[in-house]
Amino acid sequence: MNFHAFAILAVLTGLFSAPALAKEGPVVLAPTSSWQLDFAEENCRLARTFGSADDIWIVYFTQHGPSESFELTLAGPGLK
């Protein structure tokens, strides 16, 4: 599975299975931006925002150098 497919799968899994969100049922967030891909010299980052103007969620996938692992950053008002 390539990095992009895995990244999208990870976001969807995280958004729909987060324990903090499970109390009220699944939360469906519409994308508010297109996917942004930054190929820097030392790393690459895939980013997108979801939600609405009053309820913005941000997702970053960052991979440092040639690697089989990546970092996931998820930020939004529903996370504590």
PDB file of N, CA, C and O in Angstrom, chain B, residues numbered from 101:
ATOM      1  N   MET B 101       0.862  -1.176   0.000  1.00  0.00           N
ATOM      2  CA  MET B 101       0.000   0.000   0.000  1.00  0.00           C
ATOM      3  C   MET B 101       0.901   1.230   0.000  1.00  0.00           C
ATOM      4  O   MET B 101       1.822   1.325   0.812  1.00  0.00           O
ATOM      5  N   ASN B 102       0.646   2.160  -0.895  1.00  0.00           N
ATOM      6  CA  ASN B 102       1.504   3.342  -0.953  1.00  0.00           C
ATOM      7  C   ASN B 102       1.164   4.328   0.166  1.00  0.00           C
ATOM      8  O   ASN B 102       0.143   4.197   0.841  1.00  0.00           O
ATOM      9  N   PHE B 103       2.021   5.294   0.340  1.00  0.00           N
ATOM     10  CA  PHE B 103       1.904   6.253   1.442  1.00  0.00           C
ATOM     11  C   PHE B 103       0.580   7.002   1.410  1.00  0.00           C
ATOM     12  O   PHE B 103      -0.046   7.185   2.454  1.00  0.00           O
ATOM     13  N   HIS B 104       0.148   7.431   0.252  1.00  0.00           N
ATOM     14  CA  HIS B 104      -1.075   8.240   0.143  1.00  0.00           C
ATOM     15  C   HIS B 104      -2.313   7.433   0.516  1.00  0.00           C
ATOM     16  O   HIS B 104      -3.179   7.923   1.241  1.00  0.00           O
ATOM     17  N   ALA B 105      -2.400   6.210   0.028  1.00  0.00           N
ATOM     18  CA  ALA B 105      -3.552   5.366   0.357  1.00  0.00           C
ATOM     19  C   ALA B 105      -3.573   5.053   1.848  1.00  0.00           C
ATOM     20  O   ALA B 105      -4.630   5.076   2.478  1.00  0.00           O
ATOM     21  N   PHE B 106      -2.401   4.762   2.409  1.00  0.00           N
ATOM     22  CA  PHE B 106      -2.322   4.461   3.832  1.00  0.00           C
ATOM     23  C   PHE B 106      -2.687   5.683   4.666  1.00  0.00           C
ATOM     24  O   PHE B 106      -3.361   5.560   5.689  1.00  0.00           O
ATOM     25  N   ALA B 107      -2.248   6.850   4.237  1.00  0.00           N
ATOM     26  CA  ALA B 107      -2.546   8.080   4.965  1.00  0.00           C
ATOM     27  C   ALA B 107      -4.045   8.349   5.010  1.00  0.00           C
ATOM     28  O   ALA B 107      -4.585   8.696   6.060  1.00  0.00           O
ATOM     29  N   ILE B 108      -4.707   8.191   3.888  1.00  0.00           N
ATOM     30  CA  ILE B 108      -6.155   8.419   3.845  1.00  0.00           C
ATOM     31  C   ILE B 108      -6.884   7.410   4.712  1.00  0.00           C
ATOM     32  O   ILE B 108      -7.813   7.766   5.436  1.00  0.00           O
ATOM     33  N   LEU B 109      -6.470   6.154   4.643  1.00  0.00           N
ATOM     34  CA  LEU B 109      -7.076   5.118   5.476  1.00  0.00           C
ATOM     35  C   LEU B 109      -6.880   5.413   6.958  1.00  0.00           C
ATOM     36  O   LEU B 109      -7.794   5.218   7.759  1.00  0.00           O
ATOM     37  N   ALA B 110      -5.700   5.876   7.320  1.00  0.00           N
ATOM     38  CA  ALA B 110      -5.424   6.203   8.724  1.00  0.00           C
ATOM     39  C   ALA B 110      -6.289   7.351   9.217  1.00  0.00           C
ATOM     40  O   ALA B 110      -6.778   7.312  10.347  1.00  0.00           O
ATOM     41  N   VAL B 111      -6.486   8.367   8.394  1.00  0.00           N
ATOM     42  CA  VAL B 111      -7.335   9.501   8.790  1.00  0.00           C
ATOM     43  C   VAL B 111      -8.759   9.048   9.017  1.00  0.00           C
ATOM     44  O   VAL B 111      -9.364   9.368  10.040  1.00  0.00           O
ATOM     45  N   LEU B 112      -9.289   8.313   8.079  1.00  0.00           N
ATOM     46  CA  LEU B 112     -10.674   7.857   8.208  1.00  0.00           C
ATOM     47  C   LEU B 112     -10.854   6.959   9.423  1.00  0.00           C
ATOM     48  O   LEU B 112     -11.848   7.074  10.140  1.00  0.00           O
ATOM     49  N   THR B 113      -9.902   6.069   9.656  1.00  0.00           N
ATOM     50  CA  THR B 113      -9.977   5.192  10.828  1.00  0.00           C
ATOM     51  C   THR B 113      -9.927   6.009  12.113  1.00  0.00           C
ATOM     52  O   THR B 113     -10.701   5.769  13.038  1.00  0.00           O
ATOM     53  N   GLY B 114      -9.017   6.971  12.166  1.00  0.00           N
ATOM     54  CA  GLY B 114      -8.882   7.800  13.362  1.00  0.00           C
ATOM     55  C   GLY B 114     -10.098   8.660  13.633  1.00  0.00           C
ATOM     56  O   GLY B 114     -10.518   8.804  14.781  1.00  0.00           O
ATOM     57  N   LEU B 115     -10.662   9.229  12.590  1.00  0.00           N
ATOM     58  CA  LEU B 115     -11.825  10.104  12.780  1.00  0.00           C
ATOM     59  C   LEU B 115     -13.060   9.355  13.236  1.00  0.00           C
ATOM     60  O   LEU B 115     -13.876   9.898  13.981  1.00  0.00           O
ATOM     61  N   PHE B 116     -13.207   8.122  12.802  1.00  0.00           N
ATOM     62  CA  PHE B 116     -14.423   7.391  13.118  1.00  0.00           C
ATOM     63  C   PHE B 116     -14.283   6.456  14.320  1.00  0.00           C
ATOM     64  O   PHE B 116     -15.264   5.838  14.731  1.00  0.00           O
ATOM     65  N   SER B 117     -13.081   6.344  14.888  1.00  0.00           N
ATOM     66  CA  SER B 117     -12.932   5.430  16.014  1.00  0.00           C
ATOM     67  C   SER B 117     -12.356   6.090  17.258  1.00  0.00           C
ATOM     68  O   SER B 117     -12.055   5.396  18.230  1.00  0.00           O
ATOM     69  N   ALA B 118     -12.195   7.400  17.258  1.00  0.00           N
ATOM     70  CA  ALA B 118     -11.642   8.094  18.419  1.00  0.00           C
ATOM     71  C   ALA B 118     -12.577   7.948  19.609  1.00  0.00           C
ATOM     72  O   ALA B 118     -13.762   8.260  19.492  1.00  0.00           O
ATOM     73  N   PRO B 119     -12.075   7.478  20.765  1.00  0.00           N
ATOM     74  CA  PRO B 119     -12.922   7.293  21.944  1.00  0.00           C
ATOM     75  C   PRO B 119     -13.643   8.566  22.372  1.00  0.00           C
ATOM     76  O   PRO B 119     -14.784   8.497  22.831  1.00  0.00           O
ATOM     77  N   ALA B 120     -13.009   9.718  22.233  1.00  0.00           N
ATOM     78  CA  ALA B 120     -13.656  10.974  22.649  1.00  0.00           C
ATOM     79  C   ALA B 120     -14.895  11.257  21.813  1.00  0.00           C
ATOM     80  O   ALA B 120     -15.819  11.918  22.287  1.00  0.00           O
ATOM     81  N   LEU B 121     -14.930  10.776  20.597  1.00  0.00           N
ATOM     82  CA  LEU B 121     -16.071  11.026  19.726  1.00  0.00           C
ATOM     83  C   LEU B 121     -17.123   9.929  19.819  1.00  0.00           C
ATOM     84  O   LEU B 121     -18.266  10.145  19.416  1.00  0.00           O
ATOM     85  N   ALA B 122     -16.770   8.773  20.333  1.00  0.00           N
ATOM     86  CA  ALA B 122     -17.659   7.619  20.348  1.00  0.00           C
ATOM     87  C   ALA B 122     -18.885   7.838  21.228  1.00  0.00           C
ATOM     88  O   ALA B 122     -19.915   7.208  20.990  1.00  0.00           O
ATOM     89  N   LYS B 123     -18.812   8.697  22.226  1.00  0.00           N
ATOM     90  CA  LYS B 123     -19.926   8.925  23.131  1.00  0.00           C
ATOM     91  C   LYS B 123     -21.161   9.454  22.400  1.00  0.00           C
ATOM     92  O   LYS B 123     -22.291   9.120  22.758  1.00  0.00           O
ATOM     93  N   GLU B 124     -20.946  10.264  21.394  1.00  0.00           N
ATOM     94  CA  GLU B 124     -22.054  10.870  20.672  1.00  0.00           C
ATOM     95  C   GLU B 124     -22.288  10.231  19.312  1.00  0.00           C
ATOM     96  O   GLU B 124     -23.108  10.729  18.541  1.00  0.00           O
ATOM     97  N   GLY B 125     -21.607   9.167  19.002  1.00  0.00           N
ATOM     98  CA  GLY B 125     -21.734   8.509  17.703  1.00  0.00           C
ATOM     99  C   GLY B 125     -20.712   9.034  16.719  1.00  0.00           C
ATOM    100  O   GLY B 125     -19.922   9.919  17.048  1.00  0.00           O
ATOM    101  N   PRO B 126     -20.723   8.496  15.521  1.00  0.00           N
ATOM    102  CA  PRO B 126     -19.733   8.906  14.527  1.00  0.00           C
ATOM    103  C   PRO B 126     -19.906  10.355  14.102  1.00  0.00           C
ATOM    104  O   PRO B 126     -21.021  10.872  14.036  1.00  0.00           O
ATOM    105  N   VAL B 127     -18.799  10.987  13.821  1.00  0.00           N
ATOM    106  CA  VAL B 127     -18.798  12.360  13.343  1.00  0.00           C
ATOM    107  C   VAL B 127     -18.291  12.333  11.911  1.00  0.00           C
ATOM    108  O   VAL B 127     -17.215  11.801  11.639  1.00  0.00           O
ATOM    109  N   VAL B 128     -19.054  12.897  11.008  1.00  0.00           N
ATOM    110  CA  VAL B 128     -18.652  12.962   9.607  1.00  0.00           C
ATOM    111  C   VAL B 128     -18.247  14.396   9.311  1.00  0.00           C
ATOM    112  O   VAL B 128     -19.047  15.320   9.457  1.00  0.00           O
ATOM    113  N   LEU B 129     -17.013  14.573   8.900  1.00  0.00           N
ATOM    114  CA  LEU B 129     -16.491  15.899   8.619  1.00  0.00           C
ATOM    115  C   LEU B 129     -16.205  16.024   7.125  1.00  0.00           C
ATOM    116  O   LEU B 129     -15.455  15.227   6.560  1.00  0.00           O
ATOM    117  N   ALA B 130     -16.792  17.002   6.506  1.00  0.00           N
ATOM    118  CA  ALA B 130     -16.553  17.245   5.082  1.00  0.00           C
ATOM    119  C   ALA B 130     -15.216  17.960   4.921  1.00  0.00           C
ATOM    120  O   ALA B 130     -14.860  18.795   5.754  1.00  0.00           O
ATOM    121  N   PRO B 131     -14.476  17.648   3.872  1.00  0.00           N
ATOM    122  CA  PRO B 131     -13.219  18.361   3.646  1.00  0.00           C
ATOM    123  C   PRO B 131     -13.477  19.826   3.328  1.00  0.00           C
ATOM    124  O   PRO B 131     -14.428  20.162   2.622  1.00  0.00           O
ATOM    125  N   THR B 132     -12.614  20.702   3.861  1.00  0.00           N
ATOM    126  CA  THR B 132     -12.726  22.131   3.582  1.00  0.00           C
ATOM    127  C   THR B 132     -11.562  22.625   2.736  1.00  0.00           C
ATOM    128  O   THR B 132     -11.468  23.815   2.435  1.00  0.00           O
ATOM    129  N   SER B 133     -10.679  21.714   2.354  1.00  0.00           N
ATOM    130  CA  SER B 133      -9.566  22.056   1.483  1.00  0.00           C
ATOM    131  C   SER B 133      -9.215  20.827   0.650  1.00  0.00           C
ATOM    132  O   SER B 133      -9.684  19.721   0.918  1.00  0.00           O
ATOM    133  N   SER B 134      -8.398  21.039  -0.342  1.00  0.00           N
ATOM    134  CA  SER B 134      -7.876  19.892  -1.076  1.00  0.00           C
ATOM    135  C   SER B 134      -6.663  19.358  -0.320  1.00  0.00           C
ATOM    136  O   SER B 134      -6.158  20.020   0.586  1.00  0.00           O
ATOM    137  N   TRP B 135      -6.193  18.169  -0.684  1.00  0.00           N
ATOM    138  CA  TRP B 135      -4.978  17.637  -0.077  1.00  0.00           C
ATOM    139  C   TRP B 135      -3.806  18.503  -0.512  1.00  0.00           C
ATOM    140  O   TRP B 135      -3.685  18.838  -1.691  1.00  0.00           O
ATOM    141  N   GLN B 136      -2.953  18.865   0.419  1.00  0.00           N
ATOM    142  CA  GLN B 136      -1.748  19.645   0.151  1.00  0.00           C
ATOM    143  C   GLN B 136      -0.544  18.744   0.375  1.00  0.00           C
ATOM    144  O   GLN B 136      -0.427  18.132   1.437  1.00  0.00           O
ATOM    145  N   LEU B 137       0.342  18.650  -0.587  1.00  0.00           N
ATOM    146  CA  LEU B 137       1.520  17.795  -0.489  1.00  0.00           C
ATOM    147  C   LEU B 137       2.759  18.654  -0.625  1.00  0.00           C
ATOM    148  O   LEU B 137       2.906  19.391  -1.600  1.00  0.00           O
ATOM    149  N   ASP B 138       3.657  18.562   0.354  1.00  0.00           N
ATOM    150  CA  ASP B 138       4.889  19.338   0.368  1.00  0.00           C
ATOM    151  C   ASP B 138       6.073  18.375   0.367  1.00  0.00           C
ATOM    152  O   ASP B 138       6.288  17.646   1.335  1.00  0.00           O
ATOM    153  N   PHE B 139       6.831  18.374  -0.715  1.00  0.00           N
ATOM    154  CA  PHE B 139       8.040  17.558  -0.815  1.00  0.00           C
ATOM    155  C   PHE B 139       9.239  18.420  -0.428  1.00  0.00           C
ATOM    156  O   PHE B 139       9.849  19.052  -1.290  1.00  0.00           O
ATOM    157  N   ALA B 140       9.575  18.451   0.835  1.00  0.00           N
ATOM    158  CA  ALA B 140      10.733  19.206   1.295  1.00  0.00           C
ATOM    159  C   ALA B 140      11.987  18.343   1.157  1.00  0.00           C
ATOM    160  O   ALA B 140      11.908  17.160   0.826  1.00  0.00           O
ATOM    161  N   GLU B 141      13.132  18.949   1.415  1.00  0.00           N
ATOM    162  CA  GLU B 141      14.394  18.220   1.260  1.00  0.00           C
ATOM    163  C   GLU B 141      14.557  17.104   2.292  1.00  0.00           C
ATOM    164  O   GLU B 141      15.058  16.028   1.965  1.00  0.00           O
ATOM    165  N   GLU B 142      14.141  17.351   3.525  1.00  0.00           N
ATOM    166  CA  GLU B 142      14.334  16.378   4.609  1.00  0.00           C
ATOM    167  C   GLU B 142      13.084  15.547   4.925  1.00  0.00           C
ATOM    168  O   GLU B 142      13.185  14.511   5.580  1.00  0.00           O
ATOM    169  N   ASN B 143      11.911  15.989   4.467  1.00  0.00           N
ATOM    170  CA  ASN B 143      10.680  15.267   4.783  1.00  0.00           C
ATOM    171  C   ASN B 143       9.611  15.608   3.755  1.00  0.00           C
ATOM    172  O   ASN B 143       9.797  16.492   2.919  1.00  0.00           O
ATOM    173  N   CYS B 144       8.498  14.902   3.826  1.00  0.00           N
ATOM    174  CA  CYS B 144       7.337  15.275   3.025  1.00  0.00           C
ATOM    175  C   CYS B 144       6.124  15.293   3.940  1.00  0.00           C
ATOM    176  O   CYS B 144       6.070  14.567   4.932  1.00  0.00           O
ATOM    177  N   ARG B 145       5.148  16.133   3.596  1.00  0.00           N
ATOM    178  CA  ARG B 145       3.956  16.288   4.439  1.00  0.00           C
ATOM    179  C   ARG B 145       2.712  16.315   3.566  1.00  0.00           C
ATOM    180  O   ARG B 145       2.658  16.993   2.539  1.00  0.00           O
ATOM    181  N   LEU B 146       1.712  15.556   4.007  1.00  0.00           N
ATOM    182  CA  LEU B 146       0.397  15.532   3.381  1.00  0.00           C
ATOM    183  C   LEU B 146      -0.570  16.148   4.386  1.00  0.00           C
ATOM    184  O   LEU B 146      -0.620  15.706   5.534  1.00  0.00           O
ATOM    185  N   ALA B 147      -1.337  17.155   3.983  1.00  0.00           N
ATOM    186  CA  ALA B 147      -2.197  17.873   4.925  1.00  0.00           C
ATOM    187  C   ALA B 147      -3.552  18.180   4.300  1.00  0.00           C
ATOM    188  O   ALA B 147      -3.680  18.344   3.087  1.00  0.00           O
ATOM    189  N   ARG B 148      -4.564  18.252   5.176  1.00  0.00           N
ATOM    190  CA  ARG B 148      -5.911  18.634   4.734  1.00  0.00           C
ATOM    191  C   ARG B 148      -6.709  19.114   5.939  1.00  0.00           C
ATOM    192  O   ARG B 148      -6.464  18.684   7.066  1.00  0.00           O
ATOM    193  N   THR B 149      -7.663  20.008   5.697  1.00  0.00           N
ATOM    194  CA  THR B 149      -8.555  20.457   6.760  1.00  0.00           C
ATOM    195  C   THR B 149      -9.960  19.913   6.499  1.00  0.00           C
ATOM    196  O   THR B 149     -10.362  19.684   5.358  1.00  0.00           O
ATOM    197  N   PHE B 150     -10.685  19.715   7.594  1.00  0.00           N
ATOM    198  CA  PHE B 150     -12.045  19.180   7.556  1.00  0.00           C
ATOM    199  C   PHE B 150     -12.915  19.995   8.487  1.00  0.00           C
ATOM    200  O   PHE B 150     -12.401  20.738   9.324  1.00  0.00           O
ATOM    201  N   GLY B 151     -14.233  19.868   8.354  1.00  0.00           N
ATOM    202  CA  GLY B 151     -15.167  20.519   9.263  1.00  0.00           C
ATOM    203  C   GLY B 151     -15.874  21.693   8.633  1.00  0.00           C
ATOM    204  O   GLY B 151     -16.292  21.637   7.477  1.00  0.00           O
ATOM    205  N   SER B 152     -16.004  22.765   9.409  1.00  0.00           N
ATOM    206  CA  SER B 152     -16.656  23.991   8.948  1.00  0.00           C
ATOM    207  C   SER B 152     -15.875  25.176   9.493  1.00  0.00           C
ATOM    208  O   SER B 152     -14.893  25.000  10.214  1.00  0.00           O
ATOM    209  N   ALA B 153     -16.303  26.366   9.153  1.00  0.00           N
ATOM    210  CA  ALA B 153     -15.583  27.571   9.591  1.00  0.00           C
ATOM    211  C   ALA B 153     -15.484  27.660  11.118  1.00  0.00           C
ATOM    212  O   ALA B 153     -14.491  28.163  11.642  1.00  0.00           O
ATOM    213  N   ASP B 154     -16.499  27.179  11.829  1.00  0.00           N
ATOM    214  CA  ASP B 154     -16.507  27.234  13.294  1.00  0.00           C
ATOM    215  C   ASP B 154     -15.944  25.977  13.942  1.00  0.00           C
ATOM    216  O   ASP B 154     -15.761  25.945  15.159  1.00  0.00           O
ATOM    217  N   ASP B 155     -15.665  24.947  13.159  1.00  0.00           N
ATOM    218  CA  ASP B 155     -15.264  23.644  13.701  1.00  0.00           C
ATOM    219  C   ASP B 155     -14.204  23.019  12.783  1.00  0.00           C
ATOM    220  O   ASP B 155     -14.470  22.023  12.111  1.00  0.00           O
ATOM    221  N   ILE B 156     -13.004  23.609  12.760  1.00  0.00           N
ATOM    222  CA  ILE B 156     -11.935  23.175  11.857  1.00  0.00           C
ATOM    223  C   ILE B 156     -11.111  22.056  12.485  1.00  0.00           C
ATOM    224  O   ILE B 156     -10.698  22.145  13.641  1.00  0.00           O
ATOM    225  N   TRP B 157     -10.882  21.014  11.713  1.00  0.00           N
ATOM    226  CA  TRP B 157     -10.006  19.900  12.075  1.00  0.00           C
ATOM    227  C   TRP B 157      -8.859  19.874  11.078  1.00  0.00           C
ATOM    228  O   TRP B 157      -9.066  20.080   9.882  1.00  0.00           O
ATOM    229  N   ILE B 158      -7.657  19.623  11.564  1.00  0.00           N
ATOM    230  CA  ILE B 158      -6.468  19.606  10.713  1.00  0.00           C
ATOM    231  C   ILE B 158      -5.805  18.242  10.821  1.00  0.00           C
ATOM    232  O   ILE B 158      -5.661  17.695  11.914  1.00  0.00           O
ATOM    233  N   VAL B 159      -5.404  17.702   9.680  1.00  0.00           N
ATOM    234  CA  VAL B 159      -4.722  16.412   9.626  1.00  0.00           C
ATOM    235  C   VAL B 159      -3.404  16.596   8.885  1.00  0.00           C
ATOM    236  O   VAL B 159      -3.378  17.121   7.772  1.00  0.00           O
ATOM    237  N   TYR B 160      -2.298  16.157   9.516  1.00  0.00           N
ATOM    238  CA  TYR B 160      -0.977  16.153   8.878  1.00  0.00           C
ATOM    239  C   TYR B 160      -0.411  14.747   8.919  1.00  0.00           C
ATOM    240  O   TYR B 160      -0.478  14.076   9.949  1.00  0.00           O
ATOM    241  N   PHE B 161       0.138  14.304   7.820  1.00  0.00           N
ATOM    242  CA  PHE B 161       0.952  13.092   7.775  1.00  0.00           C
ATOM    243  C   PHE B 161       2.342  13.556   7.368  1.00  0.00           C
ATOM    244  O   PHE B 161       2.504  14.187   6.323  1.00  0.00           O
ATOM    245  N   THR B 162       3.341  13.253   8.177  1.00  0.00           N
ATOM    246  CA  THR B 162       4.708  13.682   7.899  1.00  0.00           C
ATOM    247  C   THR B 162       5.622  12.468   7.873  1.00  0.00           C
ATOM    248  O   THR B 162       5.576  11.627   8.771  1.00  0.00           O
ATOM    249  N   GLN B 163       6.445  12.380   6.849  1.00  0.00           N
ATOM    250  CA  GLN B 163       7.426  11.303   6.735  1.00  0.00           C
ATOM    251  C   GLN B 163       8.798  11.954   6.624  1.00  0.00           C
ATOM    252  O   GLN B 163       9.024  12.796   5.755  1.00  0.00           O
ATOM    253  N   HIS B 164       9.722  11.558   7.519  1.00  0.00           N
ATOM    254  CA  HIS B 164      11.077  12.110   7.530  1.00  0.00           C
ATOM    255  C   HIS B 164      12.005  11.186   6.764  1.00  0.00           C
ATOM    256  O   HIS B 164      12.163  10.014   7.104  1.00  0.00           O
ATOM    257  N   GLY B 165      12.616  11.738   5.722  1.00  0.00           N
ATOM    258  CA  GLY B 165      13.567  10.972   4.912  1.00  0.00           C
ATOM    259  C   GLY B 165      12.933   9.728   4.323  1.00  0.00           C
ATOM    260  O   GLY B 165      11.739   9.494   4.513  1.00  0.00           O
ATOM    261  N   PRO B 166      13.700   8.937   3.622  1.00  0.00           N
ATOM    262  CA  PRO B 166      13.175   7.647   3.171  1.00  0.00           C
ATOM    263  C   PRO B 166      12.922   6.767   4.404  1.00  0.00           C
ATOM    264  O   PRO B 166      13.855   6.432   5.133  1.00  0.00           O
ATOM    265  N   SER B 167      11.689   6.407   4.623  1.00  0.00           N
ATOM    266  CA  SER B 167      11.323   5.668   5.827  1.00  0.00           C
ATOM    267  C   SER B 167      10.045   4.882   5.581  1.00  0.00           C
ATOM    268  O   SER B 167       9.271   5.198   4.677  1.00  0.00           O
ATOM    269  N   GLU B 168       9.834   3.856   6.397  1.00  0.00           N
ATOM    270  CA  GLU B 168       8.593   3.092   6.335  1.00  0.00           C
ATOM    271  C   GLU B 168       7.574   3.588   7.352  1.00  0.00           C
ATOM    272  O   GLU B 168       6.459   3.068   7.407  1.00  0.00           O
ATOM    273  N   SER B 169       7.932   4.576   8.151  1.00  0.00           N
ATOM    274  CA  SER B 169       7.012   5.101   9.163  1.00  0.00           C
ATOM    275  C   SER B 169       6.701   6.567   8.880  1.00  0.00           C
ATOM    276  O   SER B 169       7.366   7.221   8.075  1.00  0.00           O
ATOM    277  N   PHE B 170       5.674   7.063   9.563  1.00  0.00           N
ATOM    278  CA  PHE B 170       5.286   8.458   9.423  1.00  0.00           C
ATOM    279  C   PHE B 170       4.669   8.930  10.719  1.00  0.00           C
ATOM    280  O   PHE B 170       4.303   8.123  11.574  1.00  0.00           O
ATOM    281  N   GLU B 171       4.552  10.243  10.866  1.00  0.00           N
ATOM    282  CA  GLU B 171       3.909  10.853  12.022  1.00  0.00           C
ATOM    283  C   GLU B 171       2.517  11.309  11.611  1.00  0.00           C
ATOM    284  O   GLU B 171       2.329  11.804  10.500  1.00  0.00           O
ATOM    285  N   LEU B 172       1.555  11.151  12.485  1.00  0.00           N
ATOM    286  CA  LEU B 172       0.196  11.616  12.259  1.00  0.00           C
ATOM    287  C   LEU B 172      -0.098  12.704  13.278  1.00  0.00           C
ATOM    288  O   LEU B 172       0.053  12.488  14.481  1.00  0.00           O
ATOM    289  N   THR B 173      -0.512  13.860  12.811  1.00  0.00           N
ATOM    290  CA  THR B 173      -0.935  14.944  13.679  1.00  0.00           C
ATOM    291  C   THR B 173      -2.399  15.239  13.364  1.00  0.00           C
ATOM    292  O   THR B 173      -2.750  15.538  12.223  1.00  0.00           O
ATOM    293  N   LEU B 174      -3.235  15.152  14.374  1.00  0.00           N
ATOM    294  CA  LEU B 174      -4.657  15.414  14.238  1.00  0.00           C
ATOM    295  C   LEU B 174      -5.039  16.453  15.290  1.00  0.00           C
ATOM    296  O   LEU B 174      -4.825  16.236  16.483  1.00  0.00           O
ATOM    297  N   ALA B 175      -5.598  17.568  14.858  1.00  0.00           N
ATOM    298  CA  ALA B 175      -5.970  18.634  15.783  1.00  0.00           C
ATOM    299  C   ALA B 175      -7.379  19.117  15.477  1.00  0.00           C
ATOM    300  O   ALA B 175      -7.751  19.315  14.321  1.00  0.00           O
ATOM    301  N   GLY B 176      -8.151  19.301  16.537  1.00  0.00           N
ATOM    302  CA  GLY B 176      -9.510  19.786  16.375  1.00  0.00           C
ATOM    303  C   GLY B 176     -10.157  20.022  17.714  1.00  0.00           C
ATOM    304  O   GLY B 176      -9.633  19.585  18.739  1.00  0.00           O
ATOM    305  N   PRO B 177     -11.279  20.701  17.732  1.00  0.00           N
ATOM    306  CA  PRO B 177     -11.930  21.059  18.998  1.00  0.00           C
ATOM    307  C   PRO B 177     -12.467  19.867  19.770  1.00  0.00           C
ATOM    308  O   PRO B 177     -12.687  19.991  20.975  1.00  0.00           O
ATOM    309  N   GLY B 178     -12.689  18.723  19.144  1.00  0.00           N
ATOM    310  CA  GLY B 178     -13.221  17.563  19.848  1.00  0.00           C
ATOM    311  C   GLY B 178     -12.183  16.702  20.526  1.00  0.00           C
ATOM    312  O   GLY B 178     -12.537  15.741  21.209  1.00  0.00           O
ATOM    313  N   LEU B 179     -10.903  17.017  20.358  1.00  0.00           N
ATOM    314  CA  LEU B 179      -9.828  16.242  20.986  1.00  0.00           C
ATOM    315  C   LEU B 179      -9.365  16.925  22.248  1.00  0.00           C
ATOM    316  O   LEU B 179      -9.253  18.150  22.302  1.00  0.00           O
ATOM    317  N   LYS B 180      -9.099  16.136  23.252  1.00  0.00           N
ATOM    318  CA  LYS B 180      -8.621  16.690  24.521  1.00  0.00           C
ATOM    319  C   LYS B 180      -7.241  16.180  24.809  1.00  0.00           C
ATOM    320  O   LYS B 180      -6.655  16.528  25.834  1.00  0.00           O
TER     321      LYS B 180
END
